[in-house]
Amino acid sequence: MSLIILTGASGSGKTAIAQAIAKDHAYTSAVHHFDSIGVPSLDAMIRDHGSPEGWQRDKTLEWLARLAPQVRKGRATLLEGQMRPSFIKEAAAAADIDDYRLILVDCDDATRTHRLSVERGQPELADANMMNWAAYLRREAQTNGCEILDTSNLSIGQSADVVLK
């Protein structure tokens, strides 16, 4: 399998896992961060894509189309970001990518709150909206039969090892 996709709400550990994999496997894996394309303002998302969800769907489609050539060549590729599993499935089908592993990186709310507030210094993100987004992603992942990696009690290294297996 040459494509691994990590999704999850802020504070789950997906970016830290991706960074650890990039650091330790730079010569064998290409690691991409969804947000590296830039995140426009809410007004721009609505103007250009109809809604924030429309922007996320459109950009997920663009990302998988962009990654498809290297995936077809067998290049080990990892994409991480806050994408709905249903958008990922749609984008993979549109890009004719059959062989990929979709993992929801998740954690409990107390761990997420600690990571966002203390470790990242972004307490404004540790609000009800983020917890609801995490719960939504969890339900959608379960509905779509996605693998769920609970990082609540795992180190970054342990979590990266699970992803790499």
N, C-alpha and C positions, 0 to 999 in steps of 0.2 A: 504494500500500500504506500503510495507516494504522497497522499494529501491527508493531513490532519487539520481539523478545524476546531478551535477552542472558542466557545462562546460562554457568556456569563455576565452577570451584573457587576458593577464596580465593586471592588474589594474582594472578589472571589479568588483572585490569585492568577488569573489567566495571563495577564501581561508579565508578571514575575516569572511564571513558568516558561513562557515564550522567550523571555530574555535569558533565562538560564540555559535553555536549549540552544539558543543562538550563540551564547558564549562558549559552551562546551562542544558544539557540533557545527561550528561555522563553516568548515570545509565540506561537510556532507549534507547540510540542510539549509534551505532558504526559509527564513522566518519573516513574515509580513505582519504588520500591525494595521488593522482596518482604519484606525483614526489617522494614520500617516497621510491620508489624502486630504485631511483637514475636515473640520466639522463646521458647517456654516451656521449662521444665526437661525433662530426659529423662523423668523420672517422669510429668510431666503429658502429654507426647507419648504415652507408652505407655498411660496411664490413659484418655485421651480419644480416641486415634486408633489404638491397638493397637501402634504402633511409631513411630520417627522417620520412616520411609518413609511410613507411613500419614498422619502429620501433614503431610509435604511434599506428598503427593498431594492431600489434602483442601484444603490452603491454595492449591495451584496451581489446583484447580477453582474455589475461591472467587474468586481473583484474576481469572481470565479471565471469570467470570460478571460480576464487578464492572466490568471494563473493556469488556465487549461493547457496552453502549449508546453509549459515546463512539466506539468503533471503527466501529460501524454508521453513526454520523453523519459519519464521515470525519475525525475528529480525529486528528492525528498523535500516536501514543502509543508510549511505550517502557517496558517492564518489564524490570528486571534482578534476578537472584537466582540462588541455587544450586538449580535445579530440574532434575530428570531430563527429558531430551527426550521420553521416552515419556509422562510425566505431562503435559507441555505439549501434546503432540498430542491426548491424551485430553481435556484441559480445553478446548482450542480446539474440538474436535468437539462437546463437550457444550454449549458456549456458542454454537454455530453461527457460529464465526469461521473462514472459509475462507481469507481473504487475510491472511497474516502471514508475517513473515520470522523464522526462528529461527536464531540465531547462537551457536555455542559459542565463547566467548572463552577462549583457551588460551595457554599459554606453556610453555617447557621447565622442567624441575624446578629447574635452577640459578637461573633468573630468578625463579621462584616463591619459592624459598628466600630469595633476596636481598630481594625485595619484602616478604615477610612478616617476615623477621628484622631487616633494616636499615631499610627505608623505613617500615614500619608499626610496628616495635618489638614484634612479636608472634612471637618465635621459637618459642613453644610450638605455633603452628599449622603450622610448617614441619616436620611429622613424616611418618612413613610413611603414616599414615592419610590425610593430605591428598593426598599424592602418589598413593596408590591411588584416592582419590575422583576426582582429576583424570584418571587413566588410565581409570577406569570411564566417566566422562562422555565422554571422547574416543572410546572404543569404541562407546558408545551413540549418539553423534552420527554416527559413521561408518556404523553399522548403519542408522540412520534417514535417511541422506542429508542431514544438516544441514550447513550452511555452518560452517566452522571458521576463525576469525580468530586467527592466531598473533601475539600481541603481544610476543613475546620481544625483537624488535629494532625495535619501533615506539614512537614517542612517543605520549602520550595523544592529542594533536591528530591525528596520523596515523591512529590507531586510530578515533577519532571520525569522521574523514572517510570511512574505509572503511565504517563503519556507516551513515552518512548517504547514501552513494551508493546 
